[in-house]
Amino acid sequence: MKYMLLINTWSPESTEEPPAGEPTVEEFMAYEKAVTDAGVKLDGNGLDLATATTVHVRGDGERVVTDGPFAETREMVGGYYLIDVPDLDAALDWAARCPGSRYGTVEVRTVWEPDAS
């Protein structure tokens, strides 16, 4: 089954104090190697925390575009992994191993795949 691990990191714009112990680049590199070597990684990338664009189409069809991440957000998506593992328990294990889970959160989502029939 495919799962998306959304790595939510502490927003630099947040007014709340971030938790101690930000993960290091070396920890993420070791995690990257582990998911790759295990053969479960399908894709994964870090995301730029300084830029974001949000699009919302109102009921009248008007498109509203907002630039930048939202300052009132405590956490923001800083990266993701798309993994293919046997079940949710395996996905949760990989999420718990992710260095981002100690500093922020890792949200685990099932990837919806419509039946091919």
N, C-alpha and C positions, 0 to 999 in steps of 0.2 A: 504494500500500500504506500501511496505517496503522501508525504506530510511536508508542510512548510513550517520551518522554524523561524519565527520573526524575532529578531534580537532587538529588544527595546532597551535603549541606553538612556542614561540620565540626560535630560535636556540642559544644555549650557545656559538656557534662558530661564530655567525654573527658579522660582524664589525659594524653594525648599532646599534643605541641605542634602547633597547626594550621599549615599552610603559610602563607607570607607572601603578601600581596596579595589580600585579600578584595575581591570585585567590588563596585562601587558601584551604587547605585540607578539612576544615569544609564546605566550599562552595560547593566543589565537592561532599562531602558526602551528603549534603542536596539535591543536584541535583540528585544524584544517587537514593536517597529515593523517590524523586518526580516522576521520570520516572518509577521506579519500582511500586510504589503505584498506579500510573495511569494505569498500565497494558500495557504500550506501549513498554517497553524495552524487546527486544528479546535476546540481548547480548551486551557486552561492556567491554572494558579493557583499561588500560593505557599501553603505550608502552615504552620500555627502550630507552631513548634518546641518550645513549652513544654508542649503538651498532646498526649496520645495515649492511646488505650485499646486494649488487645489482648484478644481473645476467643479462648479455646482450649476446645474441648469434648473432654473425656477419654473414654476407651473406655467408661466406665460411664454416659456421657451427662451427667456433671456439667460445668456451664459454669464456667470460671475466667476472671475478668475482672481484668486488671492495668491500673492507671492510670499514666500518665506514660511518657515515653520512657525507654529503658534507658540508664543511665549508662555501662555497659560498652561501648556501641556507639561506635565511632570516628566514623562518619558516620551521618547520618540523612536521610531524604527530606525536603527542604525545599520542593519544588515539582515541577511537571510540565508538560510540553507534550504534547499529542496532535497529531501532524502527519500529513499525507497527502502522501507523496512517491513518486516512481517506484520506488525500490529502496533497499536497505540502505546503499549508498554515499552516497546523498543524505541519508539519515537520520544517518549518521555525520558528514557535513559539517556539518549543522545542530547536532549535539551538540557538535562541536569549536568551533563559533562561540559557543556558550552561555557567558556569563561564569562560570557555576558550574563549568565544566570546568577552570578554572584554580585554583580554590580547593578544590574537592572532586572529585567525579566526576559524569559524566552517563551513566547506564545506559540503553542503547537496547534496547527490547523490541518485538518484532513483536506487533501486536494480532491475536489469534486471531479469525477471523471464519468461523464454520461455513458450509459451502456451503448456499445457499438451496434447492438442489434436493431 
